[in-house]
């Protein structure tokens, strides 16, 4: 593994930390999407609320699974 000479930390460790941080931010985004969909479906009644909610929750589950997979793999 390659290390940064001055501080002795592996470059790959830094990359892994940034990837996990990015995935946590993506998870927060997915939670915000779910909340926005809830607010939108309470405000507007257009007839296709169920598929939109399903897609938002599927997106949230996907974000959680990807974060957990990254934590296990990295």
N, C-alpha and C positions, 0 to 999 in steps of 0.2 A: 504494500500500500504506500502511496505517496503521501508524504507529510509536508506541511508548511514548515520550512526550516526555523523560522524565528519562534514560533509558538509550539511546534511539535504536535499539532492536531492533524488528523487525517483529512484530506480533502473530501473523501467519500462520506465521512461522518457529517461534515458541514452540509453536503448535498442532501443527505438523508434527513437531516433536521429541517432544512428548507422545504423538502417535499412534504414532510408531515405537517409543518406549519401551513403550507398551501392547502393541504387537504382539510385541515381544521377550518380554515377560512371558507373553503368550498362547502363544508358542512353547515357553517353558519349561514351561508347564502341559501342553502337548501331549506333551512328552517325559516328564513325570511320569505322565501317563495311560498311555502305552505301557509304562513300567516297572511300573506297578501292575497292568496287564493281564497282563504276563509273570509277575509273582509270583502273581497270582490263578490263572492257568491251570496253573502248576506245583503249586499247593496243592490246587485243586479240579478234579476230573475229572467234568464233567457232560455232555459230549458235544457241546457247541457252542462249543468253544474257537476253532476256525478263523474263524468269522464275527466273533467278538469281536475277535480279533487283527487281522483285516482292517480292521474299522471303526476300531480304534485307530491303525493305520498310515495309513489314509486320512485320518484327522483330523490326524495329524502332517504328512503331505504337504500337506494343505490349509493348515495354519498356515504352513509354509515358503513355499508359493506366494504366500499373501497378504502375508507380510512382504517377499518379493522384489518383488512388484508394487508395494507401497507405497514401497519404496526407489527403484524406477525412476520411479514416477509423481510422488512428492513430491519 
